[in-house]
Amino acid sequence: MKLLKLLDVARQSLLKNKTRSALTMFGIIIGVAAVIVMMAMGTGAQKNIEERISAMGTNLLMIRNGTNQRGGISRGAGSMRSLTMEDADAIRAEADLVEAVSPTVSVSGQVIGAGQNWFTQTIGVHYDYLFNRSWDLFEGNMFSDSELRARSKVAVLGGTVAENLFPDQSPIGLSIRIRNVPFKIIGVLDKKGQSNFGRDQDDVILIPITTAMFRLSGGRKWVNDIYASAISTDTAEAAEEQVTEILRRKHKLVDGQDNDFNIRTQTELTEMFTSTTQALTQLLMWIAFVSLVVGGVGVMNIMLVSVTERTREIGVRVSVGARGSDIMIQFLIEAVALSLSGGMIGVLLSWGVANFMQNSQGMTMIIESWVVAAALGVSVSIGLIFGLFPAYKAAQLDPIDALRHE
């Protein structure tokens, strides 16, 4: 009953000065809303990155040529021509933790079809490439093993290429010319959109790698990349070690000699992208926390003003039997009520802002329940911490001096 009475007194006191109470809560409202929105933005960005990287392929291992140096000067990543078709065949034959392998050869240039032309990238691949990259066909088929061995002039178009060369018709069965070599279109890829690096993944043409190497590239022996898929996420690290051992043996690298190739996994890519996101989220969180502290200072200032205004009331209460602890609890309840009310309004505001940003800006916003609970807990703590000094000051007032106060 005593606690209920104190709560009722605190409610009446706050309602007497509605405008001042609302302004006091404003800092808490903004701080709590900022914390939740920033966390929702960071969590959403991280999930978006993970989904995009997962969409790159199934437990993907990306094996690339190493860096060549001339005269002590690096010629850039991938400048060493160390990977070959034989390397891909060795990985396919010997790596039991890998279930699909596709070497690639890239050829850029103008493509002509149906009276239109389009500059794009043509990639020579193995038919396992679609599995490696988790790509699907919109229509038609992927080339077969027999077409790969025969160096057939067949092509599978990305959605962007198909739309620009054949805007009003299905391209299946029609022809295009790549470097003046005619190719028959046998399939169109399902749309993938932009990659994490901002590249249009649909602006591409896939052809058999044997065709790319011997009909478009003059019979070259080296490949740009080798994509391999580990049999499961749990075995990705072991698969990377297995591939490394196979390639070092194939390239006759001795102990102490650096690899002439690089291997990247999806885990490494996820860590690379999310570390930046997490750092930015933490920075924004600290900014939001500062706004909460500022809101707490506002609560303390208003409570100190309230103590001064209600000095005579405090004296009357003490003179009729109220203890110092009662006075202290009353003012702490008022401070916590202000902070908690501001926190709850901040939660509602953050929900509205998150929905607006998701619906109008297309951002992925994920509000987690623990973040909401933590934000409310922090707002209550702010009320307790910054309300403690005013409450203590009120409890220490001398009742005689308080009754004399005008």
Beta strands, then each sheet from edge to edge (+ up, - down):
strand 1: 60-65
strand 2: 69-70
strand 3: 73-74
strand 4: 98-113
strand 5: 116-125
strand 6: 137-140
strand 7: 154-157
strand 8: 175-178
strand 9: 181-189
strand 10: 204-208
strand 11: 225-230
strand 12: 261-265
sheet 1: 6+ 9- 7- 10+ 5+ 4- 11+ 1- 12+
sheet 2: 2+ 3-
sheet 3: 6+ 9- 7- 10+ 5+ 4- 8+
end
